[in-house]
């Protein structure tokens, strides 16, 4: 089943990435469209188990009985003439005297039902050959009665129809017992072979073929064959149909099938094509014989041509179900009109579509599968198939009313489709996309000692469809049952089918061990030896031989060991002598395997020479690292020294001491740098002073390099190299390493900040500090690096150094606080970042140094001018930044490092910002506005103007109804806050509106209220716990809280809002020890919330202040509540 959410126009739309599939579908659709009246058939055969007796009467013999007896056959021979060589069925020169004919003038039929049978046969032949019965007006003419006896045959020859207007030859084989006589009919490279001898005693068989076909008859071996010969004549004046008319269509279709098969395995190649037939047919009686007209011709064409290319065709039913909103086309006037109108329901909007293809059957009606996966966008013909289907009347429909206005509607369409698929896709088509792997899984679950017929069929199906991508699944399943059934040929066949002899890993060691246990070693020896020879990996083959030897020893079988152990030794020597694996990848495992085997001489004489001759310089020097490690304990010191010396000498002349400056390719750079590092490290570990004497001077050579090149060379080459080499170097080379790091740092510092050098990056600082630590030259920090940074570095460079020092504490040891504070002070003086910002404060807090916090906070708390603006724009931000950093680092506001600063900021806020305090009378307009709860956009615009803007006048051209609605609310809630007037519509099209002018007296009250709320927010930022706040604010706590109390609004009849609670009361009304959430006077409560008086305000429909109508809810479909109006 497919749940389809696409629009009608999207079904079968060609999309990017579907070129192969859409091309095949388009070409096939075009061929079928242009190939009308073509079936691709040049011959025809149908056997009738039940057919009328013709009542065959021969002049001179009388009426002949059927089935034919020997006596009547002899009588026919006695009165018939020998067939002429020009006969349409036989060749006298080739067959001898074995066929006799009686002309049509001497034959008549006494059963009137025979004429009807021949007329019906004529129609069936015309349908098979796509001969238009109306246009051609064909008729059949009996030409002769023929009797053939044993020995009759005919060589291949072209048989031409006789008579003017003859289209085809029709032969009726009457009931008689005979064997042999198969007929081969061919046209071009197509051929059909028909055998009429099966049940020939009881059956009547009709054969037909177009003129100009090649015909060959095999010898009749026993009995007599009695046949009636008819000519199918074209009687109209238009040209008669011929095979030439079909050949062009057949040729195009064959080319398409060949292309389709050639694209097997390509992702976009369709596995099938679903073709919509013109008419609908009953799905439980679906078969080729039930089709008619164009549908029958197209299915015949696809079947006749497709079978030549191993294509199959079947028939199925497509079910399209749509659900959505429906609409009756007629009004309801009464019961009769209601029933009649049910058929006039239309789909207004499709909410859901399901498409199923069910009951796929063969052309003879046999069930292939009950349902079919599909993708009509890629596999459907014609395009927009679903749109075409749903444009017709549904086969079934149901509806149900959700309310008086909305109807849920369901309709179902049934259509017949032909499904065409290549033979190679049949398994997936029948069993689903994962059918092949499911079949392998079912086979792995088999636990019977002998295969059942179903198991054997499943094995053959799997092996026939094995591909490289599925070989692992096939090996694990078929080899398992082959071992369980004791079937050695099946095991070997599976290995061949999966091409598992290509490498030993494809055969799997466990599978090999079990096979040797089940079948013995000798039957498998040739197969294993071929896999070892073909395997491209030296490591895999040598590892298998090691593991196989260990497994054989575990079997404790002297007989098996006597055969296998010498074989393993021979195979190992054979592989070592002919190494061929990818040394670039396998060098390490190869060296380890040889060392594990315990043959150092083999390593020196065979393996290393092979690596030197075939591997890159980087791999060669990596082998030095391998031979310098503990894994080489089994090799003597002398042998190890010789091998390392040979490897180092091989690459010494190829080492690049400036790798990143001599190549533009990143990967090449990395390889050159690694080669340099490993080479120097190898020389140090091996104490090759002769080579190192050339290394140290070349590393310290900066001649000819620009500042930019020096910066790049030190960052990416020298600093990492020093870190790597210093760890491996003994005290013998300490002076050389120290000299190298001093020279490198000196040149690096000289380039710092120069114009042509890239900006200092974090990685540069880290690699520099790591190199200083590894070389044990941390004194360079105090003597060279920090002084230069303090004197010349900018804020970003200083911060990078600070970050690097903090990140490198584990390798540098403790950094004195004086150094950090000195750098921080320099950073404060140079940074462009606001020091009160969250980022700056968080950065200082991260150092966990009280002195650093004091260094930052004191200048900010003691500016030259400490006024209201400074507190609002600087200190408030600082407080939020401190609180945010405390939360990030999970620190307490009560810490002595932060509490004094937070207390000072809050004290400044109350002293500089919250005074002077407006009179209580000034807050009356605000308390009235707080009860304005309408959430429509026009009320919200007017309310926002009054409470949140500094403008004096607001004009809204909002239409008469909306204007009256807003004015009603203004009169109820804004009498003390504003004046307003209604605006009439203008001739230029401007609608009615309202102009509101704000009362200037509310500005101070509004600003003070906002500042109060900000103050509460600052308190909550510090802490929402009262006890913690008291600790932080100490003796200032009462005065700060008092300054932030909500004003007391004077009593007024204009508002029902009660006097606001103070902060402490609100606090205790929420939860013990917690501060209240911030609340603003003008903040509207959620729709439906109770007013401050605790009562819900009701609004009658039609009131001036009523809000906009509620949106209509989308209806849902309930299949349990439906009216079935199927027809």
N, C-alpha and C positions, 0 to 999 in steps of 0.2 A: 504494500500500500504506500502511496505517496501522498503526504499532506502538502498541498501546493498553495503557497501564498502569493504567487506571481499574478500579475494582471493578465488578462486574456492576450494582450499584444505581446507579452513576454514569452508565452509558451512557444517553443520551437524557434525563438529568435536566435540568430547566429551571434555567438559571442567570441571575443578573443580567446585564443587557445583551443578552439574547437574546429580547426581548419580541416583536419582529416575526416572527422565524423560528418561535418556539415557538407563537405565536398561529395562524399559518397552518397549521402541522402539526397542532395540536390541532383546529382547525376542520375540516380535511380529514378527519382520522381520524373525527370525529363524524359528518360527512356520510356517509362510506362505511359506518359502523357502522349508522346509521339508515336508509340507503338500500338495504337488501337488496332483491334482485329488481328492480333498476332499472339499465338500461343507457343510458338517455338517448336511445335510438334510436326514431324514429317511422317510419323507412322502411328498406328493405333492398334490396340488389342483389348478386347473385353470378353471374358468368359461368362456364359449364362448357364448356371446350374439348372434353371427352369426356363425353358423356351418352348414355343409351340412346335408340334410336329408339322412340317410343311405339307404333308400329304403328297409326297413327291411321286409324280406319274411320268413314266418314260414311255414314249411310243414304242410299241413292240414288246414291252416288258410288263406294262401295267404299273400298279402302285407298289412302290418299294417300302418295306418296313424299316424302321429305325429303332435301335441302333442297327447298323448294317451287319448282315450275316455273311458267312463265307459263300453260301449258295447264291445269294443275290449279287455279291461281288463278282462271282464267276459269270452270272448272267449279264451283268453290265459289260464285262470284258468281251463277251461274245458278240454283242451288238454294237459296241463302240468302235471308233476308229482310233488308230495310234496318233498321239499328239504330234502336231507339226513342230518343227524347230522354232517357229515364230511364236509359239504359245507364250502367254503372259506368265505362266507359272513354272514352266519346265524347259529344259534344254535337251532335246532328244539325242543330240550327238554325244552328250556327256552322260546321260542316264540310261541309255539303251531302251529296250522296249519294256518300260515299267510304268507308263502312264497312258490312260485312255480317256478320250473326251467324247461327250455327246453335246451337240449344238443346242442352243437355247430353243430352236424351233421345235425340237422333239421333247421338250420338257415343259410341264405345267404343274401348278400347285392346287390341290383340291381342298386345302384348308384355308378358308378366308382369313383366319387369324394370322396367317403367315405374311400376308401383305401388310397388315398393321405392324407386325414385328419388324419387317424390313423398313417401313417408313420411319419407325421410331429409331431403328439402327442408323438410318440415313441422317436423322437429326443429330444423334450423338456423334457421329463421325464429323459432321459439319461443325459442331461445337468444338470438337477436339482440334480441328484444323483451322478454326476461326473463319470459317466460310459463312458469310452472311446469308442466311437462309432466304430472306426476302429479296435481297439484291440479286443473288445468283440464281434463285429459283431452281435449285438442283433437283435432278431425278435420277433414279437408279435403273439400269438396264441390265438384265441378265445376259451374259455372253455365252456361258457354257456350264456343263456339269463335268467334273473331272474326277477320275479314280486313280490313285497311286498305290503301288504295291511295294513290298520290300525291295531295296536296291535303288529306288528312285532318289535322285539328288540333282543339284544344279550348282554349277560353279558361279563365282561372282560375276555379275554382269549388270549393265544398266538396262532397266526395264522401262519401256515407254508405254504410256497409256495409248490405247487404240481408240479410234473414233474421234469425230470432230467435237470439240468442247469438253473432252474428258478431263476431269480434274484429278481423280484418284481411282485406284483399284480397290475394291472391297471383296474379300474372300470370306465365305461362311463355311467353317469346318463343321460338318454334321456329325452327330454321334456315331462313333465306330471305334473299335479297339485297335490301337496301334502304338508303336514306340518309335522314338527318333524323329527325324524330320524337322529339327529346329531351323528357324528362319532368321537370318541375319540381314537386317536392313540398315543401310548407311546413306548418309548425305554429308558430303565433305568429310570432316574428321569426327562427325558424330555417328554413333551407331546404336542400334537396339537389337537384342536377341530375344526371340519369342519361342516358347515351347508350348505347343498345343496338346501334347500327348498326355499330360496329367489328367486323370479322370476323363479321358476322351470318350469312353464308352457311354457316359451319361451326359456330358456337357456339350453345349453348342458354343463355339468360339468364333468371334468376328475379328478379322484382321483387315487393316486398311493401310495404304501408303500412297503418298503423293507420287505423281509421275516423275520420271527421271531419277528415281532412287536406285542405288546399287543393291541387288538382292542376291543372297547366297542361301541354298537349301542344303542342310546336312542330310546324309542318307537316311531313308526310312528303313528301320531295322526289322520291324515285325508288324504284321497286320495290314489293314487297308485304310487309306485315308480318302474320304469322300468329301468333295468341296464344291460349293456353288460360287461362280465368279460373276461379279457385277462391275459395271463401269459407272462411276459417279460423274454425271454429265452436268455441265453448266449451260443453262438454256437461255440466259439473258444476253442482250447485245453488248453489254459492258464487258471489258476484258476479264477473263476468268482469273481467280486467285492462283498463285503459284508459290513455290518455295523461294523463288527469287525475291518476292515481296517480303518474306520473313527474314532473309539472310542479313540485311543491314541491321535490323533491330537485334537479332540474335548475336551478331558480331559485337555490337556495342555493349550488350549485356555481358558477354563473355569477357570482354576487356575489363569491364568494371569488376567482375568477380575475381579476375586474376590480380588486379590492383589491390583489391580488398585483402586477398590472401597474402600478398607480398608485404602488406603493412601489419601483419600479425606481430604483436609484441610492442607496437608503438602505442603510447598512452592514449592518444586521441582517436585511435582506430575503433569504430563501434563494434560491439560484440553482437549486435543484432540491429534490425530495422523493423519498426512497427508501422505497418501500412494500413491506413483506414480504408475499409471497403465502402463501396457506394451504397449498398443496401444493408439492412439489418436481418440477422438470422437467429433462430432459436438456439441458445447456447448449449442446451442439453442434447441437441441433435446435430451438432455442428460437424460437417465433413465436406470434402471437396464436392461430393455429389449433390450436396444441398445448395451449392452456389449457382448463380445464374448470370447471364449477360457478361458485362465487362469484368465483373468480379471473377467469374470462372475463368475467363481468358487470361487475365493478369496472373492469377494464381497458377494456372497451367504453364504460362510462359516462365515464371520464376522457378517452378518445379522442374520443368523440362531442361532448362539451360543450367539451373543451379546444381543439379545432381552431377553434371559433368565436371564441376569444380568442387565437389564435396560440400555443397550447401544444402540446407534443409529448410523446409517451410512448414509452418503450422498455422492453425486458426485459433483465435481466442476472443474473449468478450472483454471489452473495455467498459468499466463502470465509472462514471463521473458523478460525484455527489457534491452539490453546492448548498450552503446554508447562508442565510442572511435575512435582510429586511424585505418583506413582500408588500404588494399593493394590489387591491382588487380594482379591476377596470370598470366595474359597474357598482352602482349604489345598491343598498339593501332595501328592497321593497316588499319582500315576503319570502316565504319558504321556497317557492318555486324559483324565484329570481336568485335566491341565495345559492341553490344547488346549481343552477345554470351558470351563475357568475363564478363558481369555483374554478372553472376551466380558464378563466380570464385573469388569474393571478400572475403578476409579473414580478421579476426580481429587481428591486430598486438598488440594492447594494449587496455585493457578495462579501461576507465576512470570512468564510472558510470554504476551501475546496479540497476534496479527496479524490484521487484518481487511482483506480485499481485495474490490473489486467488479470483476469481469472480464467481458469480452465483452458490451458493451452493443450490442444489436441493435434495429432497428426492428420494428414489429409484423409485417412480412412477412418477418423473418428476416435482413435485410441488416445487415452489421456497420457500426456507427457508430464505435466506438473499442474498443481492446483492454483498456483499464483506465480506471478512473474515480476521481478524487480525491473524498473524501467526509468528512463530519463528522456522524456519526450522532447525536451529542448534539443537533445543531441541525436536522438534516434527516431524521431517521428516524421512521417510523411502523411499528409502534406504539412507545410508550415502552418502555424496557428491552428493546429488540429482541434484544440479544446474550444477555441472561439467558434470554429465551424460547427462543432457538436452542439454547443450550448445555444446556438442561434436557432435551433429547431425546437419543436415541442418536446417537453420532457416525457419520459415513459412513466414516471411516477412522481407525485408531488404531494406535499403535506404542508399545512399551515396551522398556526395557533396564535390567538390574540394575547398579547401581554397586557394591553389596556385598550381603551376605545380608539386609540390612534395608531398603535404600533402592532405590526404583524410579523411574527417569525415564520420564515418560509424555507422549506427544504424541497429540492427537486433532484431527480435522479435520471441520468441518461444512460442507455445501454447501446453500445455500438460494437460491430464485429470488426476485428482487425486481423490482418495476416502478419505473421511474425517470421522474418527471414534471418537466418544466422549461419555462419560458417561452421563446419564440423568441429574445428578446433576450439570453438567457444561453447560447444554444447554442454560440456560438464558444468561450466560456470553458470550457464543459463538455467539448467535444470536444478542445480543444487545451490545456486546463489553465488554472489561474488566471493565468498569465503569457502565455497564448496570443496575446492581441492584440498585445502589445509584441513577442513573438517573430515574429509575422507581419510587423510593420513592419520588424523587423531583417532578415528574409529578403528583403523587398522592397528594402531599401537595399543588400543584397549583390548584387542583380541587375545584370548587365553586358551584357545582350543589346541589340542595336539595335532589335529589334522584340519586342513582348510575346508570350509563349507563351499558350496557352489557360489554363494554370495561373496565370500571372502576372495575366492579365486577371481571372480569378475571384477571386484574392487581393485585387486592387485593389478590386473591387466589395464584397467582404466587409468590407474595412477601412473604406471610405467609408460603408457602411451602418451601421456601429457606432461612428462617430466621436462622441466626447463632448468637452466642454470640457477634461476632465482629460487626454485623450489627443491633443488637437489638435496639440501640438508634435511628437509622434512621427509623426503622420500627415503633417504638412507636410514634415518632413525626409525621409520615405520616398517618399510618392506624388509630391510635386513633383519629387523627384530623377529618378524613372523617367519622369515626363512630359517632362522636359527631355531625357532620354536618347532617348526614343522620338519626340521632336519633336511631342508631342501637346498643342497649346495648349488645346483644350477641356478636357482632363483637368486641366491645371494650374489653369485658372480654376475648374473644378468643385471641385477640392480646396480652393482658397481659400474658396469659398462654404461648403463642408461644414464647414470648420474655423472659420468666422466670422473668418477672418484679416483681413478688411477693417475689423474693429473698431479696430485700431491698427496703425501701421506696424511696430512691433516684432514683432507676431505673424507678419508676412510674412517677416521676416528680410532684412536688407540683401543678404547674399550670394545668397540665393534670388532676389531682385529683379534683381540684376546679371546673374545667369546667365540669367534669363528674358528680359531685354532683349537679351542677346547672342544667344539662340536664336530668339526670336520677333519682335524689333524692339520699338521703344518704343510705337508707336501702338496696337497691339492691347492693350497693358497700360495705356494712359493712363487710361481710365475707372476701372479697378480701383484704380490707385494714387491717383487723385484722391479717390475715395470713402474710402480708408483715411486719407488726410491730413485730410479733413474730419471723419471720425468720431473720430479719435485725440484723447483727452482731454488729452494732454500737449503743451504748447507746446514744451517743450525737445526732446522726441523728434522732433517734426515738423521743427523748425528744424535740429536736428542732422542728420537724414536728408537734408534738402535741401542742406546744406553738403557732406556726404559724397558725395551723389549727383552734385553738380556736380564735385567733385574726381575721381570715378570716370569721369565722361563725358570730362573733359579728358584723362585717361590713355589713353582709347581711340583718341585721335588720329584721330577721324572727324569731318570738318567737317559732313557731312550730319546725323549724330546730334546734334552740338552745336547746329546751327542749329535743331533742333526742341526739344531738351530745355532748353537754357539759358534761353530766354525763358519756357518753362513753369515752370521753377524760380523765376525772379524773380517771376512772377505769383502762384505759390502762397505764396511767402515774404511778399509784401506783403499777401496775403489773410489770412495767419495773424497777422502783426503788427497789422493793423488790427482783428482780432477775437480778441485774446488771451482765453483761457478756462481755461488750465491751473491747477493748484493752486499759487498763488504761495507759500503757506506752505512748500512742499517744494522748489519749483523756482526760487526767486528768484535764488539764487547762480548756478546754471547758466544761467539766462535772461540775467542781466546779462553774464556772461562771453561767451555766444554773440553777443550784440549787439555787445559791444566787439571781439570777434574778427572780426566781419563788417566793422568799421571804419566805423561810422555813429553817432558820438556824438549827433548831432541826433535820430536815431531813439530812442536811449536816453532823452534828456531829454524828448522830446515824446510818446512812446508808452509806453515800458516803465515808467519810474518813476511816472508818473501812474496807470498800471494797478495797480502794486504798492501805492501809497499808498491807493488807493480800495478794494482788495480784501484786503490782507494785514494781519496784526496789527502792533501797535506794535513788538514785538520783531523781527519780520522787517524792518520799515522801518529800525530803528536798525542792524540787521546790514548793511543796504545801505550805511550810512555807512562801516562798516569795509571793505567791498569797494571803495568809491570812494576810500578813503584809502590803498590799497595800491598795489603796483607794477603791478598788472594794469590800472590806469587811466592808463598812460603815454600812450595814444593820445588821451586827452581833454585839451583845453586847460585851463590852470589856472583860467581864468575860469569855464568851463562846470562844472568839477568843484566849484568853490567854491559856485556857485549851487545845484547839485543837493544837496550836503551840507547847505547852509544850509536848503534847503527841507525836507529830511528831518528835521533836528534840530528845526526850528521846529514841525513837525507833531507830534512826540512830547513836546516840552518840558513841556507842561502836564499830561502824563499820567504823568510819572515819579514813583514812590513812593520817598521817601528812607528809609523804614522798612519795607521790603518784607516781612520775616519776621514783623513784629508786626501787620500789617494783614490777614493772610489765614491761614486755618486749613488750607488745602489745600497739601500738600507741592509738587506739581507747579506750582501757581500761584505759590508762594513762589519756586521756582527761576527761573521766567520773569520775575518782578518783579525779582529780584536781578540777573539777567543784563541786563535792560533798563537798570537803573540803572548797572551797570558799563560797558556799551557806550555809553550816552549820555554819561557823564562822560569816558570815554576819547575818544569822538568830538569832544567839545567841546575837550579838551586838544590833540588832534592838529590840529584845524582852527583852534586859537587863537581860539575864540569867547569872548573875555573878557566880552562882554555877557551870555552865558548863564552863564559860570562865576562871575560876580560874585554870582549867586544860589545857586550850588552849594555853595561852601565853607562859608558860615555855616550852611546847612541841615544839612550833614553833621556839624558840631560841636555841633548843638543836641540836648542830652539832657534838656531840660526835660520834666517830667511823667512820666519813665520810672522804674519801680521798679528795685530792684537786680537782680531776675531778668531784667527786660526789657533792662537795660543789658548784662548778661552775654551774653544771647542776641544782642543787636544788635551788640556788638563782635566776638563770635566768628564769626557767620555772615554779617555784612554789612561792617562797617568794616575789619577786618583783611584779608580777601580783597580788598576794594575797593582799599585802600591799596597792596597788592602789585601789583595789576593796573594801577592808574593810575600808580604811581610809575615803572614801567618805560617807560611811554609819555610821561611828562611830561618836558619839557625843563627846563633850569636856570631858566627863567623862572618856573616854578611850584614850585621847590624849597622856598621859604619856606612856601607854603601846605600842601605835603605834610608838611613837618616839624611845622608847627603842628597838623595833623590827627592825626598819629601820637602826639604828646605828649598831646594832649587825650584820645585814645582809650585810651592806656595808663594814664593817670591815673584815668579813670573805671573801667576794668577792675580795676585794683588795689584801688580802693575797695570793690569788691563781693566780692573774693576771701575766701572763708570765711564770708560772711554766711549766716544760716540759710536764707533763701528762695532761695538761688542753687544751681543744680545743681552736683554735684561736678565738680571740674576734670578734664577729659579730655585725653588725649594730643593729639588733634587741635587743641584749643584752644591748647595751648602751641606746637605747630608753626606754626599760622597766625599766631600772635603774633610768633614769631621770624622768620618769613618776611617779615612786614610791616616789622619793624624793619630787617631786612637790605635790603629793597627801597628803603626810604626813607632808607637810609644813616644811621640814627640808633642804631647799636649802643651808643653811650655810655649809652643808657637802661638797659642791663643793669647797669652798675656803679652808676649814680646812683639808679635807682628800683627795678628789678625784683628783683635779687639781695638787696639789703638787706631788702626787704619779706618775701621768702621765708625768709630766715634768721631773721627775727624772729617771723613769724606762721604760716608754712606747716606743715602736718602731714607725716608721713612719705610719704604717697602723693603729695602735691603736690610735695614736694622731689624725689622720684624722677622724676616727670613732667618737671620742669624739667631735671634731670640728663640724662634721656634725650633731651629736646628739644635741649639744648645739644650733646650728642654727635652727634645725627643732623643737626644744622644746621651742622656745622663747615665744610662746603663753601661755604656762603653767608655765614656770620658771620666766617670766618677763625679763626685759632687762639685757643682759649680758655685763658687762663692757668691753670696747674696749681693755683695757690693758690686760685682761685675754685672749681675742682672739688673740691679737698680740703676746703675750708671747707663746701661743701654736703654732701659725704659725711659729714663729722664730725657735722654737724647731723642728717643722716639716721640715723646710728648711734644717736644719742641719742633719736630719736623713734620709730623703727620698732618695730613689734610682732612682726616676723619674727625667729626665732632667728638670731643672727649666724653660728652654725656650720652652718646649713642649706645644702644644695646650692644653693638658689636665691640666697641671700645671697652665698655665696662666688663663685658663677659671675658674679653681677652685678659684684662688685668686680674680679674677674679680667678682665672684659671691658673695663675702662678701661685696662688695660696700664700701670699706674702702680705702681712699687714702693712708693712712699710710701703709697698707698691700701691695699696688702696689709699693710704694717706697721701701719697705723692699725687694721686689723681684727684681725690675729693676736695682737698683743702683749697686749691686755687678756684675750683668751681663754686665753693660755698662763700668765698670772700672776693667777689668781683669788685671792680672799681665803683660800679653803681648797682646797688641792690634795690630794684624797684619792682612794681607789680608785673611789668612786662617781662623782666628777667626771670621772675619766679615762674610765670606761666610758660614761657618759651624755652627755658633752659633747665631749671631745677625740677619741674614736673617730669620732664623727659628723663632726667638723671634718675629720679626715684623709680620710674617704671623700668629703666634699664637695670638698675641694681636688683630690683625684685625679680625680674626675668632671669638674670644671671644666677641669683640665689636658687631659684626653682630648678634651673638647668643643672647646677652642680649639687643640688640637694643640701644646701646650707641654710642655716636658720637666720632669720632677721634679728634675733636677739644677740647675735655675735657682736662683740665689742668693736670688730672691724667695720660694721655697717650700721648698727643701731644709732650711734650719734649723728651720722649723716642723715639717716631717714628722719630722725626726730627734728633736726634743724630744718629740713625741707618742709615738713608739715607745719612747724611753727611759723616759718616765713609765709606759708600759704595763708594761714589764718590772719596774720598781721598785715600782709600786703595786698591780698586778693579779696578776702571776705569782708573788708570794711571799705566804705561805710555800708551799714546794713539798711535796706529800704524799710519804710514803715509797713506795718501789717496791712494798711488800707491799699497799698500799691499792689498787693497780691490778689485782690478780689477778682480782677478779670481773669487771672490765670486759673484760679480755682473753678470759675464758671466754665472756662474752655476745656478743663479736664474732663467734664462730663459729656463732651461732644464725641459720641461714639460711632457715628455713621462712617462706614468704610468705603463708600463710593468714591470714585476718583475725583469728582468735583468738590465734595466736602473735604477730601484729603488735601487738595490743592489750596483751598481757602484757609484751612487750618494750618498747613505748613507755612503759608505766607505770614500768618499772625504770630506763629511761635518760633519759626526757625529762619527768618530772613531779616535783613536790615532795611529792606525796601519799605516805602511808605504807602504805595498804592499798588493794588492788584486788580487787573481786569480780566474777566473770563467770558468769552463769547461762546456760551455753552448751550444755547437753545432755551426756549421758554420754559419747558417742563423742568429741566435741570436747574434753570435760574431760580424758579419758584421754590424748588427743593432746597437749594443752598440758602436762599434768603430766610426760609422758615427756620433753619438751624442757626443762622446768624442772630435772628431775633430771640431765639431761645437761649443761646450760650455766649454771644459776643457783644451784648449791649454795652458793657463797660470797656470793651477792648477796641471797638472800631465803629466807624460810620459806613453806610453803604447806600447805593441807589441802583434801581433797576435800569437797564439799558434796553432800548427798543431796537428792533431789527432795522437794517439800513437797506437802501435801494441797491447797493452794490453787492448784495447777497450775504452780508454779514448777519448772523442770527442774533436773537435776543441774548442779553448777557447781564452781568452784574459788575459794578465797580466797588471795591472795598478799600477804605482809607483807614490805616492803622492809627490808634491813639498813641501819641508819643509817650504818655506816662507809663506805659507797660514795658518800655525798653529796658529801664534799669532793673525792674523786677525780673524780667526774663534773663538778663545777663547774670544777675546774682544767683538765680536758680540754677543756671547752667554751671556756674563756678562751684556752687554747693555740691551739685552732683559729681563734678570732677573731683572735688575734695573727698567725697565718699568713695569714689573709685580708687583714689590714691590710698585711702585707708585699707580698702579691701585688697589692694595689691600688696600691701605690707603683710597683712594677715587678716583672716576672717574670724580668728579666735580672740575673744575679748581679753583673756588673761595675757596672751602673748602681746597684744597691742599695748596693754598697760605697762608691760615690761619694757617695750621698745620706747614708748613715749614718756614714760616715767611721770614726773610732776606736771608735764604739759598735757597729759591725757584729758583731764576734765575740760580745760579751756578749749582745746581743739575740738572736742566732741560738741561742746556748747555752741561753738561758732558755726557748726554745720547743722543745727537743728532746723527743721522745716518751719516756715513761718505760719503763724496762726491767722487764718482768714477770718475777717469780721462777718458776723451774721448778715445774711442778705436773702431776700425773697427771690432773687434772681437765680439762686442756685440751691440745690438740695444737698450739696456736698458737705459732709460734716467736717468739723475742724480736724486737721491732720494730726497724726500722732507724732511725738518727738522721736528722735533716733533711738533712745534707750528703750522706750515702750515697744517700738516696732521690732527692736532687736529681740526682746524677750518673747514677742509673739511668734517668732519663727522657731528658734531652737535655742536651748540654753547655751550660752557662750559663743553664739554665732551672730555676725552682723547681717543686717537685712540686705536683700538684693537692691541694686540701684533702681530707683523709681523716678520717672520724670512726670511733671504735672500733665503735660500734653500727650503722654503716651496712651493711645487708645487700648482698652481692654479687648481681648478676643471676642469675636462675635458670639453673642449668646451668653456672655459672662454676666453675673448679677451686678447691678449698680452698687454704689457705695452704701445705699440705704439697705442693701441686702435683698432687694426685690427685682425681679426680671421686668424690664420695660417691654410692654407689648406694643406692636405697631399694626394698626388695622390696614387692610388692603385699601388703597386709594388715598391714604394720608399723604400730605405733602412731603413729609420727611421719610416716607417709606423708601427702602432701598430698591435696587434693581431686582427683577424677578430672578428666581433660581434657575440655573441651567438645567436643561432636560437630561435626565440620566439615560445612558445607553441601555437598550433592552438586551436581554439575554434569551437564548433559545433553549427551550425545555422540550425534549422529544417525548416526554411522558404526557404532555398536554397538547395533542395535535389532532387535526382533522384530516383524515386520509382522503385525498381527492384523486387517487390514481385512476387511470383509464387505460 
